[in-house]
Amino acid sequence: MREKAEDTGIASLDESSWERLFGGVVSDRDRIALILLREAGLDLESLLRLEISDLHLDGNSLRIGAKKAELQMASAEEMRSYLLAHRDQRYLLEGRCGLPLTPRWRRCVLDRLIPAGRASGL
């Protein structure tokens, strides 16, 4: 079963809520994940299975297979930097063992960020 962004509790956030959510992110990997959930509209399962070779960044446009998403300029720059720094990885969101992150990442990162954001006014 594919878990949609709305299932994670972040699909309906307004701009200030997104800013607070991004403010709680520590790692560049988690920032990239949030950018893809928000701006590319990926579901969580697809996000976790993404390989670096699946992404094609051209200007501010990101192509993932047949899907195309327009990114904000700052997000496109972050994505470009992340891809360059992690070009030796197979998976975009790789865990410590070189395998893709598991749905446990949601419990460890998203589920921690969202309640923390709500406590700060999300």
LINHU-V661198 format. One record per helix or strand of 3 or more residues. SS is the DSSP state (hx for helix, st for strand). FROM is the first residue (numbers start at 1). LEN is the number of residues. If there is no record, write none. Layout:
[[SS FROM LEN] [SS FROM LEN]]
This chain:
[[hx 5 4] [hx 15 9] [hx 28 12] [hx 44 6] [hx 52 3] [st 55 4] [st 61 4] [st 67 4] [hx 73 13] [hx 104 16]]
